[in-house]
Amino acid sequence: MNKPDACRDCAFFGNGRDFVPDEVRESAPVYLMAQNPHHTEVALGRPLVGKTGMMMESKFFPNAGLTREDVSVGNTYRCLYQGGKELPPVDSSIAYAAMIHCAQAHFRLPSGTRVIVAQGDYAARVLTGTDDSTSWRGYVKPLIGYGLEIGTPWAPGAHDIPVLITMHLARLFREPKYMLPVKHDWTKIPRLLRRTWPRVPPKFVDQPPHPWPQRFAFDTEFPQNLGPGDTMMHRFSMSWGVNDGETCAVESDQVVQPRLVGRPRVITQYAPADIYRLARVVGIAPRDLWSTFSIEDTMVKHATLHADHPHDLNFLGSIWASINRWKHLADENPQLYAGCDALGTLEVDMGLEREFEADPISARVYREIDQPAHQVFVEAQRAGIATSPERISKVVTLLTDATGQARNRAQAAVGWPMNVGSPPQVEYQLYTIEGIKKPKGVR
């Protein structure tokens, strides 16, 4: 299809062909924005009807309770770029100029739209101003111009239009390990339509409970500029439930000496960073931690279940947290940030325990292997690992020599000073000059 006159001043105008208009359904509650059409879409004149669109309908629409008739579908760019070449980087001036021009010329939000799904960096940027869809994957932001983002984990109101940010589905062909978390993202669409997720964070208190609960998440914060040997904590947070008054963020580095009942279960996101400060707060010696508390680590739990996924709290929160993203609030609202860390860690652990119930083999690995070894791991990390500088120096010399020999052999073989540390140069030699077939998944 030829491009309309509104495209003439666009940086992507090119030959004036290969235009694919949005597929708009006025009453559809969901608007899906992808990246740009490919040859199948150009040939049929419809967005998302190629390989990616087929996967979307078969694997992701069922998770969201949707059919093609329930959605409007469009692209950030409504044409092929230079006949189908890879798009310029999302932060480049040409990419930004073209996305703004395309949005102003062709983007129209149907009257029935209540939720937008932004697939990938380009859609996220034009809709929300965010071009880091990996960090914001699984969370929502307001549509530009339809709401204000304030210094809290944002929860959309009845008249706001939330934009759910997720990965572009085409990326899953290269990185299938993200299939499960992206499917989690799509399950949030019905909850967004019902306004049951994300919720406003519960009200936090500034004092710990008395006595301390039998199960709680524990997190600590420290000054940014720590000097040598400075281990002062300036805040700790606890969460023992998901309701108002069940999370505390305490501005203190003082010993609390709480009353403990039995051997409480303490949930941490990364035990080596927090449990020795827990000993300080409680007023016990570090050696007594493991007999005083039953300590668990959500990173280790998640690694047992999904070894190939990221294990940081931002990622885990995108799967199980009831609140929207909060990790960007560390400087803007540090006390709220600390409380959300504790609440998020608690909710993540609740989700991981449900997965263990459905996967008893992984649960057994964690309970019988990983958890018993955790004390040894944490204490070894605190003590450090003894090394021999002399032996390390010898190994570095051997590796440096081996690297130099490999470089010389490669340059002798190809006949020019190729940098073997440069992927583009190596790829050019292998795939263009040598004619070796590219492995599947390599661009």
C-alpha positions in Angstrom: 0.0 0.0 0.0 1.3 3.5 -0.9 1.9 5.9 2.0 -0.7 8.7 2.5 0.3 12.3 2.1 0.7 12.7 5.8 3.8 10.5 5.6 5.8 12.7 3.2 7.8 14.6 5.8 8.7 11.5 7.8 12.3 10.4 8.1 11.1 6.9 7.1 9.2 7.9 4.0 11.7 6.1 1.6 10.1 5.0 -1.6 6.6 5.9 -0.4 5.4 2.3 -0.3 4.9 -0.5 2.3 2.4 1.2 4.5 0.2 -0.8 6.9 -2.6 1.1 8.7 -3.8 0.3 12.2 -6.7 -2.1 12.6 -9.0 -0.1 14.8 -12.2 -1.4 16.5 -14.0 1.5 18.1 -15.5 -0.5 21.0 -12.5 -2.7 21.7 -11.3 -2.3 25.3 -7.7 -3.2 24.5 -5.3 -1.6 22.1 -2.1 -3.5 21.2 0.9 -1.6 19.8 3.8 -3.5 18.4 6.9 -2.3 16.5 6.6 -2.2 12.7 5.2 -4.4 10.0 7.1 -7.0 8.1 6.6 -8.5 4.6 3.6 -10.6 5.5 1.8 -7.7 7.0 2.7 -5.5 4.0 1.4 -8.1 1.6 -1.9 -8.5 3.4 -2.3 -4.9 4.5 -3.0 -5.8 8.1 -0.8 -5.5 11.3 0.4 -8.5 13.3 -0.8 -11.3 11.0 2.6 -12.8 10.3 4.5 -15.3 12.5 4.5 -13.0 15.5 0.8 -12.3 15.2 0.0 -16.0 14.9 1.9 -16.7 18.1 0.1 -13.8 19.8 -3.3 -15.2 19.0 -2.5 -18.8 19.8 -0.3 -18.4 22.9 -1.1 -15.1 24.5 -4.7 -14.1 23.7 -6.0 -17.1 25.7 -4.0 -15.9 28.8 -5.7 -12.6 28.5 -9.1 -13.9 27.7 -9.0 -12.1 24.4 -9.8 -12.8 20.7 -8.8 -10.8 17.7 -12.2 -9.2 17.7 -11.7 -7.8 21.2 -8.6 -5.7 20.3 -7.4 -2.9 18.2 -3.9 -3.5 16.7 -1.3 -1.1 15.5 2.4 -0.4 15.2 4.8 2.3 16.4 5.9 2.6 12.7 3.3 1.8 10.1 5.8 0.9 7.3 8.9 -1.1 6.6 12.1 0.7 7.3 14.3 0.7 4.2 12.7 -2.3 2.7 12.7 -4.4 5.9 16.0 -3.5 7.5 16.5 -3.5 11.2 15.2 -0.3 12.8 17.7 2.3 14.1 18.3 2.3 17.8 15.3 3.5 19.8 17.3 6.4 21.3 18.6 7.6 17.9 17.3 10.9 16.6 15.9 9.4 13.4 14.0 6.7 15.2 12.5 9.3 17.6 11.6 11.8 14.9 9.9 9.1 12.9 7.9 7.6 15.8 6.6 11.1 16.8 5.7 11.9 13.2 3.9 8.6 12.7 2.0 8.9 16.0 0.9 12.5 15.1 -0.2 11.5 11.6 -1.8 8.1 12.2 -2.3 7.2 15.9 -5.9 7.4 17.0 -7.1 5.9 20.2 -10.5 4.3 19.8 -13.2 5.5 22.2 -13.6 2.2 23.9 -9.9 1.7 24.8 -9.3 1.1 28.5 -5.9 -0.7 28.4 -3.0 -0.4 26.0 -0.3 -3.1 25.7 3.1 -1.7 24.5 5.3 -4.4 23.0 9.0 -3.5 23.2 11.1 -0.4 23.5 9.7 1.6 20.6 6.0 1.2 21.6 6.9 1.9 25.2 8.7 5.1 24.3 6.0 6.6 22.1 3.2 5.7 24.5 4.8 6.4 27.9 8.2 8.1 27.3 10.0 4.9 28.7 12.4 3.2 26.3 13.6 0.5 28.7 10.9 -2.2 28.2 13.1 -4.8 29.9 13.2 -2.9 33.2 9.5 -1.9 33.0 8.4 -5.3 31.6 5.3 -6.5 33.6 4.5 -3.1 35.0 2.2 -0.2 33.9 2.7 3.5 33.3 0.1 6.1 32.3 -0.4 7.0 28.7 1.4 10.2 27.9 -1.1 13.1 28.3 -3.7 11.0 30.1 -2.3 10.9 33.6 0.4 12.1 35.9 3.0 9.8 37.4 3.7 10.7 41.0 6.3 9.5 43.5 4.4 6.3 44.5 3.9 3.0 42.8 1.2 4.2 40.4 -2.2 2.6 40.4 -4.6 3.7 37.6 -7.8 5.2 38.5 -11.2 4.6 36.9 -10.6 7.1 34.1 -6.9 6.6 33.6 -5.5 4.6 30.6 -2.8 2.3 31.8 -0.1 1.1 29.4 1.1 -2.4 30.2 4.8 -2.7 29.1 6.0 -6.0 27.9 8.6 -7.5 25.5 8.0 -7.5 21.8 6.8 -11.0 21.1 9.2 -11.4 18.2 12.0 -11.3 20.8 10.8 -14.6 22.1 11.9 -16.3 18.9 15.5 -15.3 19.9 15.1 -15.6 23.7 12.4 -18.2 24.4 13.4 -18.3 28.1 11.2 -15.2 28.5 8.1 -17.0 27.3 6.8 -17.6 30.8 7.2 -14.1 32.3 5.7 -12.5 29.2 2.7 -14.9 29.5 2.4 -13.6 33.1 2.3 -10.1 31.7 -0.7 -11.0 29.5 -2.6 -12.5 32.4 -2.7 -9.0 33.9 -4.8 -7.6 31.1 -8.1 -8.8 32.6 -7.1 -7.5 36.0 -6.3 -4.2 34.5 -9.7 -4.0 32.9 -11.3 -4.8 36.2 -8.9 -2.4 38.0 -7.9 -5.1 40.5 -4.2 -4.7 39.7 -2.0 -2.9 40.5 -3.3 -1.8 43.8 -2.4 1.3 45.9 0.3 0.3 48.4 -1.0 -0.4 51.9 -0.2 2.1 54.7 3.1 1.5 56.3 4.0 2.1 59.9 7.3 3.5 61.3 7.7 1.1 64.2 8.3 -2.7 64.2 5.6 -4.9 65.6 5.7 -6.3 69.2 6.2 -9.2 69.5 7.8 -9.9 66.1 5.7 -12.2 63.9 6.4 -15.8 63.1 7.0 -15.0 59.4 8.2 -11.7 57.9 10.3 -10.3 55.1 13.3 -8.2 56.1 15.2 -5.6 54.1 17.8 -3.0 54.9 19.0 0.3 53.3 22.4 2.0 53.6 23.9 5.4 52.9 25.2 5.7 49.3 28.7 6.9 50.3 30.1 4.3 52.7 33.7 4.8 53.8 36.1 1.9 54.4 34.7 -0.3 57.2 31.5 1.8 57.4 28.6 -0.6 57.8 26.0 1.8 59.3 22.4 1.0 58.4 20.1 3.9 58.2 16.8 2.1 57.6 15.3 -1.4 57.9 11.9 -2.6 56.8 9.7 -5.6 57.6 6.5 -7.0 56.1 4.4 -9.7 57.7 1.2 -9.2 55.7 -0.3 -7.3 52.7 -2.8 -5.1 54.6 -2.5 -1.7 56.2 -0.2 -1.6 59.2 1.5 -4.9 58.3 4.6 -3.4 56.8 7.0 -1.1 58.7 9.9 1.1 57.4 12.0 2.1 60.4 14.5 4.9 60.3 17.0 3.5 62.8 20.4 1.9 63.2 19.7 1.1 66.9 19.3 -2.2 68.6 15.6 -3.0 68.9 15.9 -6.2 71.0 12.4 -7.5 70.1 10.5 -10.2 71.8 10.7 -13.3 69.7 8.3 -16.2 69.9 9.8 -19.5 68.8 12.1 -19.5 65.8 10.6 -17.0 63.3 10.9 -17.5 59.6 12.8 -14.6 57.9 12.5 -14.0 54.2 15.2 -12.1 52.5 15.8 -11.1 48.9 19.5 -11.6 49.2 20.5 -12.9 52.6 24.2 -11.9 52.6 23.2 -8.2 52.2 20.7 -8.2 55.1 21.0 -10.9 57.8 24.0 -9.6 59.6 22.2 -6.3 60.0 19.2 -8.3 61.3 21.6 -9.7 64.0 22.5 -6.1 64.9 18.9 -5.0 65.1 17.9 -7.9 67.2 21.0 -7.6 69.4 22.4 -11.1 68.9 25.8 -12.3 67.7 26.1 -13.2 64.0 26.9 -16.8 64.9 23.4 -17.1 66.6 21.4 -16.0 63.5 20.8 -19.5 62.2 19.6 -20.9 65.5 17.4 -17.9 66.3 15.8 -17.6 62.9 14.8 -19.9 59.9 16.3 -17.8 57.1 15.1 -18.1 53.5 16.3 -16.4 50.3 13.9 -15.6 47.4 16.8 -15.4 44.9 17.9 -18.9 45.7 14.3 -20.2 45.6 13.7 -18.6 42.3 17.0 -19.9 40.9 15.9 -23.4 41.9 12.7 -23.0 39.9 13.9 -20.9 37.0 17.6 -20.9 36.7 17.7 -19.1 33.3 15.7 -16.1 34.5 16.9 -12.9 36.2 16.5 -13.2 40.0 16.5 -9.5 41.1 13.5 -8.0 43.0 12.4 -5.8 40.1 12.0 -8.9 37.9 10.4 -11.1 40.6 8.1 -8.2 41.6 6.9 -8.0 38.0 5.6 -11.5 38.4 4.1 -11.6 41.9 3.8 -8.1 43.4 0.3 -6.7 43.9 1.7 -3.1 43.5 3.2 -1.4 40.5 6.9 -0.9 39.9 8.7 0.9 42.8 12.4 0.4 42.2 12.8 3.8 40.6 11.7 5.5 43.8 14.9 5.0 45.8 15.9 8.7 45.8 12.5 10.2 45.4 10.7 8.5 48.4 13.3 6.3 50.2 11.1 5.3 53.1 8.2 4.2 50.8 10.8 2.4 48.6 12.1 0.5 51.6 8.6 -0.6 52.7 7.8 -1.7 49.1 11.0 -3.8 49.1 9.8 -5.6 52.2 6.2 -6.0 50.9 7.4 -7.1 47.5 9.8 -9.7 49.0 7.0 -11.1 51.0 4.6 -11.4 48.0 7.4 -12.9 45.9 7.9 -15.5 48.5 4.2 -16.3 48.6 4.3 -16.8 44.9 7.3 -19.0 45.0 5.8 -21.2 47.7 2.7 -21.7 45.4 5.1 -22.7 42.6 6.8 -25.2 45.0 3.4 -26.7 45.7 2.9 -27.3 42.0 6.5 -28.5 41.5 7.3 -30.8 44.4 10.6 -31.9 42.8 12.0 -28.4 42.8 10.7 -27.9 46.3 12.6 -30.9 47.4 15.8 -29.7 45.8 15.5 -26.4 47.6 14.5 -27.9 51.0 17.1 -30.7 51.0 20.0 -29.2 49.1 19.9 -25.5 48.6 18.5 -24.4 51.9 20.8 -26.5 54.1 23.8 -25.2 52.1 22.7 -21.6 52.5 24.4 -21.0 55.8 27.7 -22.2 54.5 27.4 -20.0 51.4 26.5 -16.9 53.3 29.2 -17.3 55.9 31.8 -18.1 53.3 30.8 -14.9 51.4 31.1 -12.9 54.5 34.5 -14.3 55.4 35.8 -14.0 51.8 37.8 -16.6 49.8 41.5 -16.9 50.3 43.5 -16.4 47.1 47.1 -16.6 46.0 48.1 -13.4 44.2 51.2 -15.3 42.8 49.1 -18.0 41.2 46.5 -15.6 39.9 49.3 -13.5 38.2 50.6 -16.7 36.5 47.2 -17.6 35.2 46.6 -14.0 33.9 49.9 -14.3 32.0 49.0 -17.6 30.5 45.6 -16.3 29.4 47.2 -13.1 27.9 49.7 -15.2 26.0 46.9 -17.5 24.7 44.8 -14.5 23.6 47.8 -13.0 21.7 48.5 -16.3 19.9 44.8 -16.7 18.9 44.8 -13.2 17.6 48.0 -13.8 15.5 46.7 -17.0 14.1 43.4 -15.4 13.1 45.1 -12.5 11.4 47.4 -14.8 9.6 44.5 -16.9 8.4 42.4 -14.0 7.1 45.2 -11.8 5.8 44.3 -8.6 7.5 44.5 -7.2 11.1 41.1 -8.4 12.2 40.3 -7.7 15.8 39.1 -11.1 17.2 37.5 -9.2 20.1 35.1 -7.4 17.7 32.0 -9.4 17.0 31.1 -7.5 13.8 34.6 -8.2 12.4 34.4 -11.8 13.3 30.9 -12.2 11.9 31.9 -10.4 8.7 34.8 -12.9 8.2 32.8 -16.0 9.0 29.4 -15.3 7.4 30.3 -13.0 4.5 33.8 -14.0 3.5 33.8 -17.7 4.5 30.2 -18.2 3.7 29.4 -20.1 6.9 25.7 -20.3 7.6 24.5 -18.2 10.5 23.3 -20.3 13.5 19.6 -20.0 14.2 18.9 -16.9 16.3 21.9 -14.9 15.2 20.8 -11.7 13.3 
